[in-house]
Amino acid sequence: MKNKIAEWQQLFQNCVSNPPLPISLPTVALANPPYCKINLTSDSELARFEMAYKWIQHEDGSYVITSKLKTQAEQECLFVEQCLNQLQPGEIVCILVSNGILSSSNQAHFRRWLLEDMALLIASIQLPTENFQVECGLGIITSFLILQRKGGNLPIPEDYSIFMAVADKIGFDSRGRRLFRSITNGQQTQEIDSDLPLIMEEFKKFMTEVWQNHIGLK
């Protein structure tokens, strides 16, 4: 079943109206927000979000929020802000976003706000266009962002390592047909041709051998 835009907006409003639990848990939040704009002028509830306002850039490259609401905003940016607001310091969110908000000059203020004020970037894992092409008909490039909420007693290093990877293959093509590759384990066999299992193994090594050492993640 395909959700209409209005249904996504109602889902977002439900998230906004539910405050975070008054207890600290080792939370890992997962989110896959819709990739579209939302009209802000007719929705006063969204005025609570920093990403609902216009930002200006100073000569030194820094960004400052203004008091003027945008007419429209990317729902992804609002969902990222909502997820981080729901988390306690040190907790983690894994969110699938379009590469548009990661590379567009129009979203530079969002990226600066995200990394300087709100979160540590643990990982960025890019997926190919086939990820949404089969069921949604969208040739869009997306990436998993894994973020750790700043604040509290969480140590904030001046410089730290970030896990970055690009998955060229995810086991199926643009028509949804399974992709296989030949392997030899005593005999010739086939396995699904996907980069994701190797990326996951490398990510696990990164978390245990690198991230825990210089961030102190529990």
One Martini backbone bead per residue (centre of mass of N, CA, C, O) as a GRO file, in nm:
protein
  218
    1MET     BB    1   0.095   0.036   0.023
    2LYS     BB    2   0.045   0.373  -0.047
    3ASN     BB    3   0.143   0.668   0.082
    4LYS     BB    4   0.035   0.966   0.149
    5ILE     BB    5   0.131   1.273   0.229
    6ALA     BB    6  -0.077   1.313   0.460
    7GLU     BB    7   0.016   1.061   0.620
    8TRP     BB    8   0.302   1.162   0.678
    9GLN     BB    9   0.217   1.417   0.831
   10GLN     BB   10   0.069   1.264   1.057
   11LEU     BB   11   0.312   1.106   1.155
   12PHE     BB   12   0.480   1.350   1.232
   13GLN     BB   13   0.279   1.468   1.439
   14ASN     BB   14   0.288   1.223   1.629
   15CYS     BB   15   0.589   1.258   1.700
   16VAL     BB   16   0.573   1.547   1.815
   17SER     BB   17   0.346   1.479   2.048
   18ASN     BB   18   0.575   1.275   2.153
   19PRO     BB   19   0.760   1.251   2.408
   20PRO     BB   20   1.019   1.157   2.565
   21LEU     BB   21   1.139   0.950   2.773
   22PRO     BB   22   1.217   0.974   3.135
   23ILE     BB   23   1.452   0.779   3.028
   24SER     BB   24   1.760   0.607   3.002
   25LEU     BB   25   1.855   0.457   2.695
   26PRO     BB   26   2.015   0.236   2.461
   27THR     BB   27   1.937   0.385   2.190
   28VAL     BB   28   1.810   0.279   1.859
   29ALA     BB   29   1.718   0.463   1.594
   30LEU     BB   30   1.481   0.434   1.318
   31ALA     BB   31   1.480   0.593   0.980
   32ASN     BB   32   1.243   0.670   0.685
   33PRO     BB   33   1.190   0.934   0.533
   34PRO     BB   34   1.045   1.145   0.335
   35TYR     BB   35   1.111   1.281  -0.007
   36CYS     BB   36   0.998   1.594   0.077
   37LYS     BB   37   0.805   1.865   0.099
   38ILE     BB   38   0.682   2.112   0.338
   39ASN     BB   39   0.433   2.313   0.448
   40LEU     BB   40   0.464   2.587   0.687
   41THR     BB   41   0.241   2.818   0.686
   42SER     BB   42  -0.004   2.598   0.794
   43ASP     BB   43   0.210   2.499   1.043
   44SER     BB   44   0.278   2.581   1.368
   45GLU     BB   45   0.420   2.324   1.487
   46LEU     BB   46   0.694   2.361   1.309
   47ALA     BB   47   0.819   2.615   1.469
   48ARG     BB   48   1.008   2.437   1.668
   49PHE     BB   49   1.203   2.413   1.431
   50GLU     BB   50   1.507   2.501   1.303
   51MET     BB   51   1.453   2.384   1.000
   52ALA     BB   52   1.206   2.606   0.956
   53TYR     BB   53   1.431   2.816   0.917
   54LYS     BB   54   1.616   3.066   0.829
   55TRP     BB   55   1.952   3.104   0.706
   56ILE     BB   56   2.269   3.266   0.759
   57GLN     BB   57   2.575   3.369   0.614
   58HIS     BB   58   2.885   3.434   0.697
   59GLU     BB   59   3.205   3.521   0.611
   60ASP     BB   60   3.327   3.270   0.795
   61GLY     BB   61   3.084   3.032   0.731
   62SER     BB   62   2.875   3.073   0.922
   63TYR     BB   63   2.559   3.000   1.088
   64VAL     BB   64   2.233   3.171   1.128
   65ILE     BB   65   1.946   3.199   1.277
   66THR     BB   66   1.627   3.306   1.217
   67SER     BB   67   1.279   3.439   1.241
   68LYS     BB   68   1.221   3.305   0.959
   69LEU     BB   69   1.010   3.130   0.790
   70LYS     BB   70   0.960   2.897   0.581
   71THR     BB   71   0.759   2.775   0.327
   72GLN     BB   72   0.968   2.533   0.297
   73ALA     BB   73   1.065   2.185   0.380
   74GLU     BB   74   1.253   1.925   0.449
   75GLN     BB   75   1.153   1.637   0.597
   76GLU     BB   76   1.423   1.513   0.667
   77CYS     BB   77   1.529   1.740   0.852
   78LEU     BB   78   1.296   1.720   1.057
   79PHE     BB   79   1.341   1.421   1.133
   80VAL     BB   80   1.625   1.449   1.239
   81GLU     BB   81   1.555   1.648   1.462
   82GLN     BB   82   1.346   1.474   1.604
   83CYS     BB   83   1.524   1.234   1.671
   84LEU     BB   84   1.737   1.391   1.840
   85ASN     BB   85   1.527   1.505   2.047
   86GLN     BB   86   1.449   1.202   2.151
   87LEU     BB   87   1.735   1.181   2.246
   88GLN     BB   88   1.988   1.095   2.433
   89PRO     BB   89   2.287   1.129   2.525
   90GLY     BB   90   2.460   0.879   2.322
   91GLU     BB   91   2.252   0.817   2.133
   92ILE     BB   92   2.110   0.647   1.839
   93VAL     BB   93   2.085   0.711   1.479
   94CYS     BB   94   1.930   0.556   1.188
   95ILE     BB   95   1.927   0.723   0.866
   96LEU     BB   96   1.750   0.757   0.559
   97VAL     BB   97   1.887   0.957   0.301
   98SER     BB   98   1.928   1.184   0.075
   99ASN     BB   99   2.191   1.328  -0.109
  100GLY     BB  100   2.083   1.614  -0.127
  101ILE     BB  101   2.134   1.701   0.186
  102LEU     BB  102   2.459   1.628   0.150
  103SER     BB  103   2.521   1.840  -0.123
  104SER     BB  104   2.355   2.080  -0.110
  105SER     BB  105   2.379   2.423  -0.076
  106ASN     BB  106   2.091   2.461   0.066
  107GLN     BB  107   2.206   2.244   0.314
  108ALA     BB  108   2.452   2.360   0.475
  109HIS     BB  109   2.319   2.441   0.744
  110PHE     BB  110   2.234   2.156   0.824
  111ARG     BB  111   2.517   2.026   0.838
  112ARG     BB  112   2.637   2.220   1.044
  113TRP     BB  113   2.429   2.174   1.267
  114LEU     BB  114   2.458   1.867   1.295
  115LEU     BB  115   2.786   1.854   1.354
  116GLU     BB  116   2.815   2.096   1.569
  117ASP     BB  117   2.539   2.066   1.765
  118MET     BB  118   2.413   1.746   1.767
  119ALA     BB  119   2.636   1.537   1.621
  120LEU     BB  120   2.791   1.239   1.561
  121LEU     BB  121   2.961   1.085   1.295
  122ILE     BB  122   2.993   0.750   1.235
  123ALA     BB  123   2.826   0.704   0.950
  124SER     BB  124   2.845   0.653   0.579
  125ILE     BB  125   2.609   0.477   0.358
  126GLN     BB  126   2.591   0.411   0.026
  127LEU     BB  127   2.336   0.371  -0.212
  128PRO     BB  128   2.188   0.268  -0.480
  129THR     BB  129   1.931   0.326  -0.704
  130GLU     BB  130   1.791   0.036  -0.675
  131ASN     BB  131   1.657   0.063  -0.393
  132PHE     BB  132   1.393   0.243  -0.533
  133GLN     BB  133   1.325   0.153  -0.832
  134VAL     BB  134   1.128  -0.089  -0.821
  135GLU     BB  135   0.883   0.014  -0.621
  136CYS     BB  136   0.905   0.352  -0.678
  137GLY     BB  137   1.058   0.470  -0.939
  138LEU     BB  138   1.341   0.575  -0.805
  139GLY     BB  139   1.656   0.737  -0.897
  140ILE     BB  140   1.786   0.739  -0.591
  141ILE     BB  141   2.030   0.855  -0.375
  142THR     BB  142   2.136   0.697  -0.073
  143SER     BB  143   2.195   0.727   0.295
  144PHE     BB  144   2.341   0.615   0.578
  145LEU     BB  145   2.301   0.761   0.898
  146ILE     BB  146   2.517   0.756   1.187
  147LEU     BB  147   2.417   0.892   1.502
  148GLN     BB  148   2.535   1.082   1.787
  149ARG     BB  149   2.430   1.229   2.057
  150LYS     BB  150   2.483   1.509   2.203
  151GLY     BB  151   2.590   1.558   2.532
  152GLY     BB  152   2.661   1.580   2.838
  153ASN     BB  153   2.939   1.344   2.892
  154LEU     BB  154   3.014   1.340   2.605
  155PRO     BB  155   3.278   1.309   2.421
  156ILE     BB  156   3.444   1.577   2.218
  157PRO     BB  157   3.630   1.558   1.962
  158GLU     BB  158   3.811   1.736   1.730
  159ASP     BB  159   3.900   1.447   1.615
  160TYR     BB  160   3.755   1.188   1.398
  161SER     BB  161   3.640   0.891   1.294
  162ILE     BB  162   3.482   0.777   0.980
  163PHE     BB  163   3.253   0.574   0.836
  164MET     BB  164   3.294   0.483   0.483
  165ALA     BB  165   3.058   0.382   0.217
  166VAL     BB  166   2.998   0.196  -0.101
  167ALA     BB  167   2.719   0.053  -0.262
  168ASP     BB  168   2.691  -0.101  -0.578
  169LYS     BB  169   2.561  -0.369  -0.451
  170ILE     BB  170   2.220  -0.536  -0.349
  171GLY     BB  171   2.114  -0.812  -0.525
  172PHE     BB  172   1.980  -0.613  -0.747
  173ASP     BB  173   1.822  -0.469  -1.002
  174SER     BB  174   1.616  -0.234  -1.162
  175ARG     BB  175   1.398  -0.499  -1.198
  176GLY     BB  176   1.446  -0.712  -0.945
  177ARG     BB  177   1.678  -0.891  -1.015
  178ARG     BB  178   1.877  -1.124  -0.926
  179LEU     BB  179   2.214  -1.131  -0.803
  180PHE     BB  180   2.503  -1.323  -0.896
  181ARG     BB  181   2.792  -1.507  -0.770
  182SER     BB  182   3.081  -1.676  -0.792
  183ILE     BB  183   3.197  -1.951  -0.589
  184THR     BB  184   3.466  -2.125  -0.395
  185ASN     BB  185   3.385  -2.429  -0.182
  186GLY     BB  186   3.512  -2.690  -0.336
  187GLN     BB  187   3.268  -2.568  -0.501
  188GLN     BB  188   3.055  -2.450  -0.734
  189THR     BB  189   2.887  -2.147  -0.652
  190GLN     BB  190   2.627  -1.926  -0.528
  191GLU     BB  191   2.573  -1.572  -0.459
  192ILE     BB  192   2.475  -1.287  -0.356
  193ASP     BB  193   2.527  -0.967  -0.510
  194SER     BB  194   2.670  -0.798  -0.234
  195ASP     BB  195   2.817  -0.536  -0.028
  196LEU     BB  196   2.685  -0.543   0.262
  197PRO     BB  197   2.830  -0.768   0.426
  198LEU     BB  198   3.112  -0.634   0.415
  199ILE     BB  199   3.034  -0.364   0.537
  200MET     BB  200   2.938  -0.480   0.809
  201GLU     BB  201   3.208  -0.604   0.896
  202GLU     BB  202   3.367  -0.335   0.887
  203PHE     BB  203   3.186  -0.185   1.088
  204LYS     BB  204   3.234  -0.366   1.332
  205LYS     BB  205   3.537  -0.309   1.348
  206PHE     BB  206   3.516  -0.007   1.385
  207MET     BB  207   3.354  -0.007   1.653
  208THR     BB  208   3.570  -0.186   1.822
  209GLU     BB  209   3.862  -0.050   1.717
  210VAL     BB  210   3.780   0.273   1.707
  211TRP     BB  211   3.530   0.413   1.837
  212GLN     BB  212   3.558   0.317   2.138
  213ASN     BB  213   3.840   0.447   2.190
  214HIS     BB  214   3.767   0.773   2.105
  215ILE     BB  215   3.456   0.788   2.243
  216GLY     BB  216   3.321   0.574   2.452
  217LEU     BB  217   3.135   0.352   2.361
  218LYS     BB  218   2.888   0.123   2.511
   0.00000   0.00000   0.00000
